[in-house]
Amino acid sequence: MRREIFRAGRGEALALLRRAPTVHLATTTPEGAPVLRALDAAVLEDGVWFHGARAGEKARCLGRAAVVSAEELVAHLPSWMADPVRACPATTLYRSVQAHGTLEELTDSARKAEVLSALMARWQPEGRYRPLRADDPLYAGELRGILVLGVRLGEALDGKWKLLQNRTPEQIGAALEGLWARGAPGDVAAIEAVRAANPHAPEPSFLAAGIPGVRLQVALGEADAPAVRALLAGEYWWEGEPLALAGPSHLASTAWVGARDADGALVASARAMADPRHAWIYDVVVAPAWRGRGLGKRLVALLLDHPAVRRTRFVRLVTADAQGLYARFGFVDAAGKRRFGTSTEMVLVRDPPAGADAGAP
Ligand SMILES: CC(C)(COP(=O)(O)OP(=O)(O)OC[C@H]1O[C@@H](n2cnc3c(N)ncnc32)[C@H](O)[C@@H]1OP(=O)(O)O)[C@@H](O)C(=O)NCCC(=O)NCCS
C-alpha cells in the first residue's frame, strides 16, 4: 500500500473478509492465463479456503501465485462537496482487503471438514444436517473426493480503508455536512465511517450535542443492540414485551440515532420507521443519569432532521406523558385524540416538499 494512513488493522481486515458476501480469487493457469473467480469462502485464522472439483480449472492453478480480495463501497463523494468548480475532488470512500499468497490444497480430512463446516454454519445457520466430521462414514468418501484449496493468511494481509484520512479537518467537516445534506441511502453510515477513521476531526454543527462529554451518532448498528436493549429494559412500553425484539427492531429501522458518553457507552437512543410520506418515531430513551440536560430534545431534533425523516409529511408517535417534549417541535394530539391505553398519539404535519409531484412514478 502506498500510504500508511489508509492501512487497516489485521482484525478489521479479517472482519471485512468474513462479512463479504463473496470474495474474489485471482490467479493464473500453468499457461499463464488469468483466472478470476467470485467464491464463497471460509475465512479461518490461518487462511481463506474454498471448495471445488478436482476436475475444475482452480485445481490446475494449485501452487501458483494468487490474490484473494474483498471490498465494500462506503460512498461516492461528488466533487461539489469539496469544490464548487473543479471535478478533481470527486472520490470514492471504500474499504478493501487483499491477501497475497500461493494457492494451496488442504489434504487433511479433519481440516477439510473444518472448512466445510464453517461454510455450512454461515450459509445454513438453521442447521438441519448431520455435522461434518472426518470420522463420520456418511461423509468420509465425499471429504476424500472434494478439493479444498485456498490462500494462507500470512503477514501480507493488506487492509485499506479510504475514508478521507488524507484530507484536512475542514475538508472532512465539509464532506460530513455534504453527506448529511445529500442523505442518500448509506450516507449516514458513511458519516460514521468517516468519523471513526478521523477521530480528531472537529464535529460539524449538525452533530453538536451541546452537552459536555456527549457525542451524537447518526447511525448505529449491530454492536449497539445489547446496549439499546439495556436502555429500554423497564420502560413502560416494553413491559410484558419480549425485549429480545428490541435489537432487531432497531436494526430494521430506517433511522436510528443515539448518543454516547466519553467512554463510548450508549446513553440515549431514538429510532424511526419512515417512507417518503409517513414516519413513526419509536423508543425515545435517555439513560436515567443523563435525563434533564437537554439530551432528549437534541435527539428528537436530530431524528426529525435525519435524511429518512426530514421530508416526510407526517411524523407520528405515541407517548403516555412526554407530550411536552414533542409539542415544542410542533407535534399536536392526532386527529380525534385517539388514546391507546394511557398513551396519546401525536402527529407533526409538515408542508409537502416543493416539487413533490414532479417526476413521481
Ligand atoms: C422523555 C425523555 C426521553 C426526555 O429526555 P431528557 O434528556 O430527560 O429531556 P430533556 O432534558 O431534553 O428535556 C425534555 C423537555 O421535555 C419536557 N418533558 C415533558 N414531558 C416529559 C417527560 N415525561 N419526561 C421528560 N421530559 C419531559 C421537559 O420538561 C423538558 O422541557 P424543558 O426543557 O422546557 O424543561 C427521558 O426522560 C426518558 O428517557 N424518559 C423515559 C422514557 C420515555 O418516557 N421516553 C419517551 C417515550 S415517548
The ligand as an SDF file (V2000), in Angstrom:
LIG
                    3D

 48 50  0  0  0  0  0  0  0  0999 V2000
  -38.5330   11.5100   27.9240 C   0  0  0  0  0  0  0  0  0  0  0  0
  -37.0250   11.5830   27.8420 C   0  0  0  0  0  0  0  0  0  0  0  0
  -36.5850   10.9120   26.5510 C   0  0  0  0  0  0  0  0  0  0  0  0
  -36.5800   13.0210   27.8590 C   0  0  0  0  0  0  0  0  0  0  0  0
  -35.1780   13.0960   27.7790 O   0  0  0  0  0  0  0  0  0  0  0  0
  -34.3600   14.1790   28.6440 P   0  0  0  0  0  0  0  0  0  0  0  0
  -32.9830   14.2070   28.1560 O   0  0  0  0  0  0  0  0  0  0  0  0
  -34.5710   13.9040   30.0660 O   0  0  0  0  0  0  0  0  0  0  0  0
  -35.1540   15.5090   28.2430 O   0  0  0  0  0  0  0  0  0  0  0  0
  -34.5950   16.9810   28.0290 P   0  0  0  0  0  0  0  0  0  0  0  0
  -33.6370   17.3080   29.1160 O   0  0  0  0  0  0  0  0  0  0  0  0
  -34.1240   17.1330   26.6350 O   0  0  0  0  0  0  0  0  0  0  0  0
  -35.9120   17.8400   28.2110 O   0  0  0  0  0  0  0  0  0  0  0  0
  -37.1540   17.4190   27.7560 C   0  0  0  0  0  0  0  0  0  0  0  0
  -38.1420   18.5520   27.7570 C   0  0  0  0  0  0  0  0  0  0  0  0
  -39.4430   17.9620   27.6020 O   0  0  0  0  0  0  0  0  0  0  0  0
  -40.1980   18.1700   28.7810 C   0  0  0  0  0  0  0  0  0  0  0  0
  -40.9440   16.9660   29.1300 N   0  0  0  0  0  0  0  0  0  0  0  0
  -42.2340   16.8410   29.0010 C   0  0  0  0  0  0  0  0  0  0  0  0
  -42.6410   15.6560   29.3800 N   0  0  0  0  0  0  0  0  0  0  0  0
  -41.5600   14.9810   29.7780 C   0  0  0  0  0  0  0  0  0  0  0  0
  -41.3280   13.6780   30.3070 C   0  0  0  0  0  0  0  0  0  0  0  0
  -42.3210   12.8310   30.5290 N   0  0  0  0  0  0  0  0  0  0  0  0
  -40.0920   13.3250   30.5860 N   0  0  0  0  0  0  0  0  0  0  0  0
  -39.0920   14.1840   30.3850 C   0  0  0  0  0  0  0  0  0  0  0  0
  -39.2380   15.4250   29.8860 N   0  0  0  0  0  0  0  0  0  0  0  0
  -40.4710   15.8190   29.6060 C   0  0  0  0  0  0  0  0  0  0  0  0
  -39.1990   18.5550   29.8580 C   0  0  0  0  0  0  0  0  0  0  0  0
  -39.8590   19.3230   30.8570 O   0  0  0  0  0  0  0  0  0  0  0  0
  -38.1870   19.3300   29.0740 C   0  0  0  0  0  0  0  0  0  0  0  0
  -38.6700   20.6140   28.7690 O   0  0  0  0  0  0  0  0  0  0  0  0
  -37.9210   21.9580   29.2780 P   0  0  0  0  0  0  0  0  0  0  0  0
  -36.5930   21.9540   28.5790 O   0  0  0  0  0  0  0  0  0  0  0  0
  -38.8090   23.0440   28.8330 O   0  0  0  0  0  0  0  0  0  0  0  0
  -37.7940   21.7840   30.7430 O   0  0  0  0  0  0  0  0  0  0  0  0
  -36.3360   10.8660   29.0470 C   0  0  0  0  0  0  0  0  0  0  0  0
  -36.7690   11.4720   30.2340 O   0  0  0  0  0  0  0  0  0  0  0  0
  -36.6150    9.4020   29.1270 C   0  0  0  0  0  0  0  0  0  0  0  0
  -35.8830    8.6170   28.5740 O   0  0  0  0  0  0  0  0  0  0  0  0
  -37.6860    9.0110   29.8260 N   0  0  0  0  0  0  0  0  0  0  0  0
  -38.0830    7.6520   29.9390 C   0  0  0  0  0  0  0  0  0  0  0  0
  -38.5070    7.1170   28.5940 C   0  0  0  0  0  0  0  0  0  0  0  0
  -39.6400    7.8810   27.9810 C   0  0  0  0  0  0  0  0  0  0  0  0
  -40.6130    8.2100   28.6230 O   0  0  0  0  0  0  0  0  0  0  0  0
  -39.4980    8.1390   26.6770 N   0  0  0  0  0  0  0  0  0  0  0  0
  -40.4650    8.8650   25.8990 C   0  0  0  0  0  0  0  0  0  0  0  0
  -41.3810    7.9160   25.2990 C   0  0  0  0  0  0  0  0  0  0  0  0
  -42.2830    8.6700   24.0110 S   0  0  0  0  0  0  0  0  0  0  0  0
  1  2  1  0
  2  3  1  0
  2  4  1  0
  2 36  1  0
  4  5  1  0
  5  6  1  0
  6  7  2  0
  6  8  1  0
  6  9  1  0
  9 10  1  0
 10 11  2  0
 10 12  1  0
 10 13  1  0
 13 14  1  0
 14 15  1  0
 15 16  1  0
 15 30  1  0
 16 17  1  0
 17 18  1  0
 17 28  1  0
 18 19  1  0
 18 27  1  0
 19 20  2  0
 20 21  1  0
 21 22  1  0
 21 27  2  0
 22 23  1  0
 22 24  2  0
 24 25  1  0
 25 26  2  0
 26 27  1  0
 28 29  1  0
 28 30  1  0
 30 31  1  0
 31 32  1  0
 32 33  2  0
 32 34  1  0
 32 35  1  0
 36 37  1  0
 36 38  1  0
 38 39  2  0
 38 40  1  0
 40 41  1  0
 41 42  1  0
 42 43  1  0
 43 44  2  0
 43 45  1  0
 45 46  1  0
 46 47  1  0
 47 48  1  0
M  END
$$$$
